[in-house]
Amino acid sequence: MSAARKAEVLGFGFIPPENAHHFVVTIPAKKTEPIYITEHFSYDDAEARVELSFALGRDDNRMRIALPAAKWEALADAVKAEFNQRLRKQDLPAGQWKKGRVPLSRLFGKELVLLCWAVEDADPALIPTAIRNWLGLTPEERWWLFTMTNAATGHALTGRNRGWRCAVRYALTDNPLESDPARYRGDDGYFYLVNEEGDRKNNT
């Protein structure tokens, strides 16, 4: 990859000239404040305008989750390792979590939000299980699960603890697999968890 193109990469794999659709993780300076993840379909590189928009609440309809800082810290390193491994394979620079706003490519953003949805109302002790099952899914499965959940219950507040959001939590935290990862089927419009014996549990 050329040095010029590498310089265009922001955060975790976000390249504005190629696709403006992205997500932003906002990490506040105070550890008592939650971490916010928003979805954006356009890109504005003017920091002052972005700050004003966020402060005025204009990003509210783009808000996908507000996650407690302690839960974020429990999953941030695993997510960073997963994403950076894939970025290296694409010859793209690694990303880092830092205070302020960290952009992600649209696909990474979908995967991250899915994991955060799984743990937002879960017992913190179940976060390692959620991470393990999330890692066991292929990226394509994570994208599909995000798309289905986002369509029905994607808003940070109004969609919380409802429908697909509940299903994602149960699927990723209630099935502590040691080897075979969780797998999902949705061809009939329902959300199932397939366990190691091949049985299906309906989580809708």
Order of alpha helices (4+ residues) and beta strands (2+ residues): alpha-beta-beta-alpha-beta-alpha-beta-alpha-alpha-alpha-alpha-beta-beta-beta
